[in-house]
Amino acid sequence: MRHLIILISFAFLANACTPNATLPLSTTSTVEELLSLLSEETEQLTIYNFWATWCTPCLKEMPDFEKFAKEHPEVKLIFVSLDRKSVWDTRVPQVLKELDIRSQVILIEPVADLNWRFKVSEKWKLMSLPVTLMIDGNKRLFFDAPLNYSDLGIAQLQLQNTLSNTAIFDKN
């Protein structure tokens, strides 16, 4: 019995110490690779949510995005982290674990010239976060404000041409 308890304890510890065992697939990408990915037409609704660990509104909205993706398997959700490299192995996985994020995460290598954001959307005026880009086929919607679960559903309907007025999203 004593050996069984020791074996179970070791198994538990080994599992608890496995880094990123339940964290989402994280990949490193350059800005150019990201822009290339964003320029492709999608076969399914794809949501790119740009965030950072220091952005409180980002962290608040991420669970709604995760819930939406879980309840809508036809949607592909990709979180794009704009954090510094120095926190990629520490703070980023910690936040993902705390928020129970299971969707794909892309870590963007930082660049000095922030004008790449205009290639994501001309509407991305300030380098503010969070921002979200939704792509369905060749249709795109860009949001430069936090979104909630309901907002995501309305945007999905808009992209699928079942809702004709996007005035509710205009934050000007």
Sequence and secondary structure as in RCSB ss.txt:
>XXXX:A:sequence
MRHLIILISFAFLANACTPNATLPLSTTSTVEELLSLLSEETEQLTIYNFWATWCTPCLKEMPDFEKFAKEHPEV
KLIFVSLDRKSVWDTRVPQVLKELDIRSQVILIEPVADLNWRFKVSEKWKLMSLPVTLMIDGNKRLFFDAPLNYS
DLGIAQLQLQNTLSNTAIFDKN
>XXXX:A:secstr
 HHHHHHHHHHHHHHHTSTTTTS  EEEE HHHHHHHHHS  SS EEEEEE TT HHHHHHHHHHHHHHHH TT 
EEEEEE   GGGTTTHHHHHHHHTT  SEEEEE   S GGGHHHH TT  SS S EEEEEETTEEEEE S   HH
HHHHHHHHHTTS    GGG   
